[in-house]
Amino acid sequence: MNTLSWLIVRLLINAGALILVSRFIEGIRVDTFTTALIAALILGIVNAIIRPILVILTLPINLITLGLFTFAINAALLLLVANVVEGFVIDGFASALVAAVILWIVSLITNTFFHGGK
């Protein structure tokens, strides 16, 4: 699978995951699939640009927590995206944290499936 196809598949899977998360976690709302696509796209961009900087800046606490603080970073970035994308609402940090863990599991499964665990 070429890179563009892989990115499109990832975008669709992440948008679907956002829709599912909104159905099962109270405090998260995604109005439409288009909203989920936009949120997934912006989340991907934020994860590519801002997340590495935050991970480096919080390296000491990440080391102390054995990497678990990364979930807090992911939750904060989800809240950031929810503030930017109209129709994507997260009511609080706890909901964002649960969503971040679920989205991480989806990403782990997707990467394992498409890359064969490489």
N, C-alpha and C positions, 0 to 999 in steps of 0.2 A: 504494500500500500504506500503510495507516495505521500509526501509531506502535506500537501494541500488536502488530500482526502482524509488523512489522519486528523488534521486540525478541524475539519468540518464534522467528522464523526465525533470527536471529543466535544465540540461545541454542542452538538445535538444531545449527546449523552449527559453532559453537564446541565443543559437546559431541562431535560427530562428529570434529572435528579433534583433540581430545584423545585420543579412542580411536585414531585413525590414528597420531598421534605415539607413543602407547604401544606400538603394534605395530612401529614402525620404529626407534625410538631405545632402545638398551639403557640401562637405568637408570631407566626411567619405566614405571609400572604403574598401570592404571586397571582396577579389578575389574569394574564393571558399567556399563551405559549410564546408569543412575540416578546412579551415582557421578560419571560424566562430566558429567551435567546439573547436579548440585549444585556440582561444581568450577567449571564454566563460569559458573554464576550468581554464585558467590562471587568468582570472578576478575573478572567484570564489575563487581561492586560495589566491589571493591578498586581496580580500574583507574579507576573513576569518583571515588573518594574519596581514596585514598592516593597514587596515581600522580602526579596533578598537583602535590601538595605535594613529593614527592620530586624531580620534574623541576625545580621552582623552586629547591629547596635545592641541587641539583647542577648548576645552570645553568653555572657557570664550567667545570667539567670537561666538560659536554656541549658547550659552545662549542669547547673545545680539541680534543675528539675528533670534532667536526663531527656531533654527534648520536648517534654510535655507542654512547655510554655508556647511552643509553636502553635498549638491549638488555640491558645488565647490570641495570638497574632492573627491566625486565620479567621477567628470570630470577629476581631476588630475590623479586618478587611471586609468581611461580609457586611458588617454594619455600615462601613463606609460606602460600599456599593449600594446598599439599600437606601442610603441618604441621597444618592445620585440618580438612581433609576426610579422613575415614577411608576407606581403600580407594584413595586417590590418593597414590602414592608417587613421589618423585623422589630418586634416590640421591646426586646431587651437582650442583654448580654448572654443570659442563660440559654435563651432560644438560639442565639447565634452560635454559641459554643456547641450545643448538641448538633446543630446543622453542620458546623465545621467538621465534626467527627464523622458524621454520616457521609458528607461529601468526600472526605479523605478515604473512607472505605470504598466508595464508588470509584474514585480515582485509582486506588490500589487494584481493584478488580479489573478495571478497564486496562490499566497498564499491563497487568499479568496476562489478560486475555489477548491483547493485540501484540504484545512484545514477547509472549511466551515466557515471562518471568525473567527476562534479561535485564 
